[in-house]
Amino acid sequence: MAVTEPAAAAAGTEIPPQVPPPVPPQAAPQVPPQGNRAPATGGPGGGSVVPEGILRRQAQRESAARTYARSLPIVPVRARGLTIEGADGRRYLDCLSGAGTLALGHNHPVVLEAIRGVLDSGAPLHVLDLATPVKDAFTTELFANLPPALATDARIQFCGPAGTDAVEAALKLVRTATGRSGLLAFTGAYHGMSAGALDASGGAPEVRVTRLPYPQDLRCPFGVGGPEGAELSARWTENLLDDPKGGVPAPAGMIVEPVQGEGGVLPAPDAWLRRMREITEARGIPLIADEVQTGVGRTGAFWGVDHAGVVPDVMVLSKAIGGSLPLAVIVYRADLDVWTPGAHAGTFRGNQLAMAAGTATLAFVRENRLAERAAVLGERMLAALQGLACSHPCIGDVRGRGLMIGVELVDPDTGAAAPALAAAVRQECLDRGLIVELGGRHGAVVRLLPPLTLTDEQAAAVLDRLADAIPAAVRRTH
Ligand SMILES: Cc1ncc(COP(=O)(O)O)c(C=O)c1O
């Protein structure tokens, strides 16, 4: 079966007005016992694929730490735009988008063309950190899209391929530049899975950073929410830094997500983020914006910090900047560039295919004003979900920015987070051909991260399936 979404031409029009029909609700696809083979369908190379066997072997061979594979027992064989097709022939609307990586959805034609262009040109695929025309084009396009006040005198460091590698580089950079070691980070943060990034994340098992309150309405640490809660969070931060007996020595930097994604889709209030900028600037503390998930139009502005008009000292970028392939960089104020040659290195910092795919993605988002489109569509989807919340008391909150949307499930009687219900919603969504993920402190937030190319019709289909899945999940959990 072919995926039916054809080539894109322009934002909002590239996918024909059709979405895969919802698959009939059914029990979660289980990995059958050995020997129980479903009819094979065509794999990418034309060969036959037996999904159950692949899933079974994955479960046997891959580590206990595997994540998405547990809740999404799918063997993707083809994908285009919003749609993934499994080896069993079922089709899904993918609102996980590679954890927010796929700004243009799967296999967007401009991305494929860029990748093919490099492959067909005979250019080397591995070049360490040498200069190439492909890299030059990527850096030029990236700098053209940076906040102008940063771009005028910025430096870029290409890092190992993942977001977490760029976080490590950012922490090392500010530590080197300031000669200090402490770090300010926020409750609920997620910065990756390597040692330094984990330390800075909310779930860190050992606290070696100073954890500051990240404002939020539903579960405001001060019990007030709104602008008042955000102001109290800012005051707490300020007070802690200025209290000579506060136990917080001058830190090397502050790292913040403009919207906490894994933390439960919590947008930073603009005024609060500006306060963080003022507080750090006044005290000579570099501000690191982790835009790994929020960058490239996702939140309805090109960068998450743009909403508040904040110019950070360091930006951490990955996910969408590689156009679906691994790429991670930090860009930062030139005066922080005190590194000696080789102070930060790595073999895989020159991924030419990712740079070409990233250049094409950045340019497409810019030319087609996809950030604006994400803002408009995101508002509409939030409004629809808020309407849904009125008739479903188990929806405790609906929030987000642009196409980074969260629906928090709660126990209607107590208001407590309801992770089991959220997991049931995810499963009911999957049964209806919709892929969503969970996030939040308690895993009770259903997250939507559709591609920025989402059409109105696709958005309606996503909302319909979710609206159908929620009451079904309530029935299932009762
Ligand atoms: C804000 C943020 N920072 C860093 C990371 C880590 O990126 P990676 O998984 O590519 O290491 C993520 C991943 O989800 C993220 O959302």
The ligand as a MOL file (V3000), in Angstrom:
LIG
                    3D

  0  0  0     0  0            999 V3000
M  V30 BEGIN CTAB
M  V30 COUNTS 16 16 0 0 0
M  V30 BEGIN ATOM
M  V30 1 C 14.6010 20.6980 25.3560 0
M  V30 2 C 15.4250 19.4850 25.0230 0
M  V30 3 N 16.7500 19.5350 25.2090 0
M  V30 4 C 17.5340 18.4910 24.9210 0
M  V30 5 C 16.9980 17.3160 24.4470 0
M  V30 6 C 17.9000 16.1530 24.1610 0
M  V30 7 O 17.9800 15.9190 22.7870 0
M  V30 8 P 18.4350 14.4820 22.2710 0
M  V30 9 O 17.3540 13.5210 22.6160 0
M  V30 10 O 18.6190 14.6620 20.8040 0
M  V30 11 O 19.7150 14.1660 22.9640 0
M  V30 12 C 15.6230 17.2270 24.2300 0
M  V30 13 C 15.0100 15.9890 23.7300 0
M  V30 14 O 13.8260 15.7790 23.7190 0
M  V30 15 C 14.8090 18.3380 24.5270 0
M  V30 16 O 13.4880 18.3090 24.3570 0
M  V30 END ATOM
M  V30 BEGIN BOND
M  V30 1 1 1 2
M  V30 2 1 2 3
M  V30 3 2 2 15
M  V30 4 2 3 4
M  V30 5 1 4 5
M  V30 6 1 5 6
M  V30 7 2 5 12
M  V30 8 1 6 7
M  V30 9 1 7 8
M  V30 10 2 8 9
M  V30 11 1 8 10
M  V30 12 1 8 11
M  V30 13 1 12 13
M  V30 14 1 12 15
M  V30 15 2 13 14
M  V30 16 1 15 16
M  V30 END BOND
M  V30 END CTAB
M  END
